[in-house]
Amino acid sequence: MRKLKNSELNRKSITEFKDSKKTPIIVILDNIRSSNNVGSVFRSSDAFLIEKIYLCGITATPPNKDIQRTALGATDSVTWEYVQDTLSLVKKLKEDGVYVASIEQAEDSILLNNFTPPNGQKMAIIMGNEVKGVQQDVVSASDTCLEIPQYGTKHSLNISVTCGVVLWDLLGKIQK
């Protein structure tokens, strides 16, 4: 087995990325404190050809050196928009027919491995603040809550790890 060189990876240019058909998933970052987490979400969103990222509330926006450090240029490829109020955004997306899922530990949440995405419907996933999670009013306005099964003592994952796990899982289910 031989490790591939960067020149062998067939990576898209930014123009090719922007012209590519996107995965019908929107990522919403609800009051994320860490710019490094924001950058990591950009990078995962680039990897999975995500349609758009919304940065809400206190979430930092590009240009930002900490976002850039972890995004490695993904802020140039992935479409993003800043929106002050997450709840207003969620209501607007739902009016537009988008299925909205908060990624949160909540009553009646669905374990990610048991979730089937709505067929043919665009989906938005909401990642919450590193300490407080997704705001309760946003959870209440969501169509569902998805939860990653966890078996250790901490019962939480870093938001950037959570986003990567959820996107990978949903991508596999959408592509079937």
N, C-alpha and C positions, 0 to 999 in steps of 0.2 A: 504494500500500500504506500502511495506517495501523496504527500500533502500538495494540494493545488497551489499554483502561483496566483497572485491577484489578477494577472492578465488572462488567466484561464477561467475566471469565475463568471464571465459574460454578464457583468453588471450593466444596468441601464444607465444612460446618461440622465441628467436632470430633465432634459427635454423629452426623452423616451419615457421616463417615469410619468411626467405630467400628461403625456399623450396616451398612457396605458389605461385599459379598463380597470377601474378600482374595485376593491372588495367593498360590498355595500354595508360598511360599518363606519360609524362616526364615533370618535372618542371624545368624551367630555371630561375635563379635569376641573373638579370642584374644589377650589381653595387649596391647592397644593402648595406647601411651604417650601419644599426643596427644589431649587432650579435644576439640580442634578437629576432628580426624578423626572422633571419635565423633559429634559434632554433625552433621557432613556426612553420615555414614551414616544418621542419623535422618532428615535432610531427604530424601535419596534414597529411603529406605524409605517415607516418606510419599508421595512423588511416584508411586511404583509400587505403592501399596497392599499393601505387604509385611505378611505375617501377624504376625511377631514378631521382635524382636531380643533375643539373649542377650548380655549383657556378662559376660565371664569374666576371672578372674585379676586383673591390675592395672588393667584397663580401668575408667576413671572412670564413675560413674553420676550421673544427675540426682538432685537439683538441683546444677548446676555451672555457673558463669558462662561458662566457655569452651565447654562443650557448648551452652548456650543461645545464645551469640553466633552459632554457625553453624547450629544446628538451627532457629532462628526459630520456636519453638513446637511443632516436630514431636515433642518428648518428651511432649506432651500427647495427641497423636493416635495415635502408634504404640505398640503394646503392647510392653513390655520387661520383662526379668527379669535379675537378677544371679545368676550361678552361679559359685562359686569355681573349680571344676575342669572345664576344657574336655573332657578325655577322658571323664570320667564322664557329662557331658551328651551327648556324641556316642554313647556306648554306649546310653544311655537312648533317644535319638531313634531309633537304628537298631532297637532292640527294639520301638519303636512303629511301625515300617514306613517311617520317613523315609529317603530316599536322601541320603547325605552326600557333599558334594564340597568338598575343600580347594582353595582358590585358591592354587596354589603351583607353582613351577618344580621339577619332580621327574622321576625316571625314569618313563617310560611315561605321563606326563601327556598329556591330550587337549587339543589347541588348542581354545579356546572356539568358534571359528567352525566346527569339525568336530563339536561335541558335540550330541547329541540328548537332551533331558531324558527321564527315564523317564515313559512315558505314564500319566497318572492318579495318579502317586505324588507325595506332598509331598516337597519338596527343601529341604535346608539347605546353605548355603554358608558356608565358614569363611574369614574374613579374618585374617591373622596380624600379628604384631608388625612394626613398621616396620623394624627392623634384622634380627631373627632369623627372621621369617616365622612360618608355622604350626609349632607344636611337632612334632617327628618322631613321637612316639607318637600324636598326633592325625592326622597324615598317614597313618600306618600303619593306623589304625582307620577311615579314610574309605573310601567305596566307590570313589572316583576322585579324581584331581587334575585341575583345569582350569587352563590356562595361556593368558594373552592373548598372541597373537603380537606380538613387538616387534622392531624393526629398527635401533634406534639403538645408542649406546654404553653406556647406563645399564642396560638390561635390567631395569628395574623402574619401576613407577608408584606414586604415592602411594596409600595404602590407600583413601582416600575416592574417588579417581578410579577405581581398580580396582573398587571396589564398584559405582559407578555404571555402568561399562561392562558388568560381568557381569550386573547386574540388568536393564539395558536389553536385552541380548542374550537372556537367558533369558525375559524377558517376551514378546518378539517370537516366540520359539519356542513358548512355552506357549499363546499366544493363537491360533496357527494352527489 
